[in-house]
């Protein structure tokens, strides 16, 4: 019997590919900490984040590289399992797929460079958001969609009762 979740796995793979292509372009064209103006609210800037979101644990001596790699691989394995169980739940599956694709994209960076390649920098009125990347964007969008999926599921349970 064919795996009904194969298209979700393929979409996660596409996220990884798009993330890695974008990072390869930035690594080839932007110097470390170089800032390239793109729009009044958007710069390209190449940075390496050895921590997690918002540079959480970035100041640690290196153990966090393997901790976050292991965590992302464990989450991805769990997500793959959930996708196999519930491929027909489209919103939840899309959310989990984006989270898995983003997590695996960042795992590749941690293994290759010991840190995640970040390059998108948004800013307004002198306030700068921490740099991020395509994988981070996929994880964030996936988390938002997962929240919406949980609200939808909760509403369906309320209607049934």
Buried (B, 14 or more C-beta within 10 A) or exposed (E): EEEEBEEBBEBBBEBBEBBBEBBEEBBEEBEEEEEBEEEEEEBBBBBBBBBBEEBEEBEEEEEBBEBBBEBBEEBBEEBBEBBBEBBEBEBBBBBBBBBBBBBBBBBBBBEEBBBBBBBBBBEEEEEEEBBBBBBBBBBBBBBEBBEEBEEEEEEEEEEEE
